[in-house]
Amino acid sequence: FNCSLLFGVLSFVSTMFIYLLFSRFYFKSKKVEYQFGELLCSVFPTLILVMQMVPSLSLLYYYGLMNLDSSLTVKVTGHQWYWSYEFSDIPGLEFDSYMKSLDQLELGEPRLLEVDNRCVVPCDVNVRFCITSGDVIHSWALPSMSIKLDAMSGILSTLSYSFPVVGVFYGQCSEICGANHSFMPVALEVTLL
């Protein structure tokens, strides 16, 4: 839907631009001395934008196809101030992930990053994350894996990722989402099958 809307708006604006550019009425009503120079200054940026648009649309289409080929789907929902995880491929497997308080921490666990329920995914398996929000805008981020995806209410953002290494990866909500924004950690555990 968004691509067709984008294409419609782009077509309309381009058509109006070309019509105004070559319209006799437009050029007769104005006393323009440097018509060729203005034409070049209009056509070259347009060509540059079109040359950027073609590969971008093909990559966007390819990215959409890449998300379809996944072995596991995890729906992540951001709330004020915790994350909810739901494994679509495993019926009934859903849980909330809250930050552990100081008195719940065990020796060696990172303060302000450890959660009571980690999201556990397998290593070397293409996992699709569908990320959304239940209230305000959030951002699900794992900096050590170079992952950051915005979670917005009513919009489902998707990301496919295959984790190459085993371990526990920590992150936080990277969007200021309210008073307890800094107490909204992400903990992802990657294990062998």
For each residue, the residues with C-beta under 8 A, 3 or more apart:
1: 4 5
2: 5 6
3: 6 7 57 60
4: 1 7 8
5: 1 2 8 9
6: 2 3 9 10
7: 3 4 10 11
8: 4 5 11 12
9: 5 6 12 13
10: 6 7 13 14 53
11: 7 8 14 15
12: 8 9 15 16
13: 9 10 16 17
14: 10 11 17 18
15: 11 12 18 19
16: 12 13 19 20
17: 13 14 20 21 42 46
18: 14 15 21 22
19: 15 16 22 23
20: 16 17 23 26
21: 17 18 26 39 42
22: 18 19
23: 19 20 26 27
24: 27 28
25: 28 29
26: 20 21 23 29 30
27: 23 24 30 32 35
28: 24 25
29: 25 26
30: 26 27
31:
32: 27 35 38
33:
34: 37 38
35: 27 32 38 39
36: 39 40
37: 34 40 41
38: 32 34 35 41 42
39: 21 35 36 42 43
40: 36 37 43 44
41: 37 38 44 45
42: 17 21 38 39 45 46
43: 39 40 46 47
44: 40 41 47 48
45: 41 42 48 49
46: 17 42 43 49 50
47: 43 44 50 51
48: 44 45 51 52
49: 45 46 52 53
50: 46 47 53 54
51: 47 48 54 55
52: 48 49 55 56
53: 10 49 50 56 57
54: 50 51 57 58
55: 51 52 58 59
56: 52 53 59 60
57: 3 53 54 60 61
58: 54 55 61 62
59: 55 56 62 63
60: 3 56 57 63 64
61: 57 58 64 65
62: 58 59 65 66
63: 59 60 66 67
64: 60 61 67 68
65: 61 62 68 69
66: 62 63 69 160
67: 63 64 70 128 158 159 160
68: 64 65
69: 65 66 126 160
70: 67 73 126 127 128 160
71: 125 126 127
72: 87 89 121 122 125 126 127 128
73: 70 87 88 89 127 128 130
74: 85 86 87 88 119 121 127 128 129 130
75: 85 86 87 88 129 130 131 132
76: 83 84 85 119 129 130 131 132 140 151
77: 83 84 85 86 131 132 133 134 151
78: 83 84 131 132 133 134 135 138 140 151 173 177 184
79: 82 83 84 96 133 134 135
80: 135 136 177 178 180
81: 99 173 177 178 180 181 183 184
82: 79 96 97 98 99 184
83: 76 77 78 79 96 97 115 119 140 184 186
84: 76 77 78 79 94 95 96 97 134
85: 74 75 76 77 94 95 96 97 117 119
86: 74 75 77 93 94
87: 72 73 74 75 90 93 94
88: 73 74 75 130
89: 72 73
90: 87 93
91:
92:
93: 86 87 90
94: 84 85 86 87
95: 84 85 117
96: 79 82 83 84 85 117
97: 82 83 84 85 115 116 117 118 119 186 187
98: 82 115 116 117
99: 81 82 112 113 114 115 116 183 184 185
100: 104 105 109 114 115 116
101: 104 105
102: 105 111
103:
104: 100 101 116
105: 100 101 102 109 111 114
106: 109
107:
108:
109: 100 105 106 114
110: 113 114 170
111: 102 105 114
112: 99 182 183 185
113: 99 110 170 172 185 187
114: 99 100 105 109 110 111 170 185 187
115: 83 97 98 99 100 118 185 186 187
116: 97 98 99 100 104
117: 85 95 96 97 98
118: 97 115 168 187 188 189
119: 74 76 83 85 97 186 187 188 189
120: 188 189 190 191
121: 72 74 125 127 163 188 189 190 191
122: 72 125 127 163 190 191 192 193
123: 163 164 165 166 190 191 192 193
124: 162 163 164
125: 71 72 121 122 162 163 193
126: 69 70 71 72 160 161 162
127: 70 71 72 73 74 121 122 160 161 162 163
128: 67 70 72 73 74 158 159 160
129: 74 75 76 140 149 158 159 160 161
130: 73 74 75 76 88 156 157 158
131: 75 76 77 78 140 149 150 151 156 157 158 159
132: 75 76 77 78 151 152 153 154 155 156 157
133: 77 78 79 136 137 138 151 152 153
134: 77 78 79 84 153
135: 78 79 80 153
136: 80 133 153 177 178
137: 133 150 151 152 153 175 177
138: 78 133 150 151 173 175 177 184
139: 148 149 150 151 173 174 175
140: 76 78 83 129 131 147 148 149 150 151 171 173 186
141: 147 148 149 171 172 173 174 186
142: 145 146 147 148 169 170 171 186 188
143: 146 147 148 171
144: 169 170 171
145: 142 161 163 169
146: 142 143
147: 140 141 142 143 159 161 171
148: 139 140 141 142 143 174
149: 129 131 139 140 141 157 159
150: 131 137 138 139 140 157 175
151: 76 77 78 131 132 133 137 138 139 140 157 175
152: 132 133 137 155 157
153: 132 133 134 135 136 137
154: 132
155: 132 152
156: 130 131 132
157: 130 131 132 149 150 151 152
158: 67 128 129 130 131
159: 67 128 129 131 147 149
160: 66 67 69 70 126 127 128 129
161: 126 127 129 145 147
162: 124 125 126 127
163: 121 122 123 124 125 127 145 190
164: 123 124
165: 123 190
166: 123 190 191 192
167: 189 190
168: 118 187 188 189 190
169: 142 144 145 187 188 189 190
170: 110 113 114 142 144 185 186 187 188
171: 140 141 142 143 144 147 174 185 186 187 188
172: 113 141 182 184 185 186
173: 78 81 138 139 140 141 177 181 184 185 186
174: 139 141 148 171
175: 137 138 139 150 151 181
176: 181
177: 78 80 81 136 137 138 173 181 184
178: 80 81 136 181
179:
180: 80 81 183 184
181: 81 173 175 176 177 178 184
182: 112 172
183: 81 99 112 180
184: 78 81 82 83 99 138 172 173 177 180 181
185: 99 112 113 114 115 170 171 172 173
186: 83 97 115 119 140 141 142 170 171 172 173
187: 97 113 114 115 118 119 168 169 170 171
188: 118 119 120 121 142 168 169 170 171
189: 118 119 120 121 167 168 169
190: 120 121 122 123 163 165 166 167 168 169
191: 120 121 122 123 166
192: 122 123 166
193: 122 123 125
